Amino acid sequence: MSVVRTMLFLAVLALGACAAPAAPSVTAAFKDAAGPYAVAVADLVLRDEAQGKDLPLRVAYPQAQGPFPVVVLSHGGGSSKDDYTRAGDHWVSHGYVVIAPTHKDSKSLGFDITKAGGPAMAQVMHSRIADMAFIAAHLDDIAARVPGLAARLDRTRLVAAGHSMGGFTALAAAGVRLKNKADGSSLEMADAGYDALLLLSEPGLNPMMPDEPWRQSPVPTLVYTGTNDRGSETTGRKSPFGYNVLENPLSAARPKHYLWIEGVDHYLGGLWCRSDVAGPPDYQALRIFNGVSTAFLDAYAKADARALAFLRAADIGSLTKARATLLTK
């Protein structure tokens, strides 16, 4: 081969090597399988002097160099920090630190939510909100208790998440203002720095909440529900004791993404919160939720443009055999 032909051949190879690869599909943002990071877990207890109590925490984090955004995950009524690992650890495997508290209404702490009346539950809600504020304000103290965690925490990117009662705990933590219909007291929290809101069930289906309270969220929000999700109540009836949501003018400018899954119940057939409910376990719904919620986290905690495009325009039906619908409201 002549010198000229050799040079032309090498030039073509170089051009091929430098050509931009085809842009990946937005469906790649649907991360329903476990991610690349191994999950490490630390259990610890922090003293909250303001509340006069100890706060148990489950801290799960990637075994990799950070920093990673932080998700604070509030459990449902009577549950505990250990009841949502199928969601929380999935997020960790994709590059998030997940801190899950055990609130004062947990059965593991001796509280019987079935016997608590309105005043006791109002006190519980105030305590839950205080827990979310306490965690946000004490990330350095949490990091100091877990070797290597300080370098993995991105304190500037904080997400509030919750299931059932934890859903409206997270609502208040993210800036939604609630008013007790019984006594007129407010349930709100000073800005603790939560930048996004992730709801593992539609909190408006809880008997103590008005319809669609997440519409007043002043931060980007993902809310999920399904056909048989009645907010832990089989009747779907509203409670005479409950909350109103106060309007927030900032809410109109913040995107609300709504995930609907056909046939899903409040506990994913026992995969979340309660293993004693009638099954079968709904692993397909879990994968759908994990895939969409990870895209939401990537979009708003990591500024991932492809993940945002997925939330706005992906054909979720084709990815889930027409079981799920994803809307921006």
Buried (B, 14 or more C-beta within 10 A) or exposed (E): EEEEEEEEEEEEEEEEEEEEEEEEEBBEBBBBEBBEBEBBBBBEEBEBEEBEBEBBBBBBBBEEEBBBBBBBBBBBBBBBBBBBBBBBBBBBBBBBBBBBBBBBBBBEBEBEBEEBEBEEBBEBBBBBBBBBBBBBEBBEEBBEEBEEBBEBBBBEBBBBBBBBBBBBBBBBBBBBBBBBBEEEEEBEBEEBBBBBBBBBBBBBBBBBBBEBBBBBBBBBBBBBBBEBBBBBBEEEEBBEBBBBBBEBEEBEEBBBBBBBBBEBBBBBBBBBBBEEBEEEBBEBBBBBBBBBBBBBBBBBBBEBEBBBBBBBEBEBEEBBEEBBBBEEE
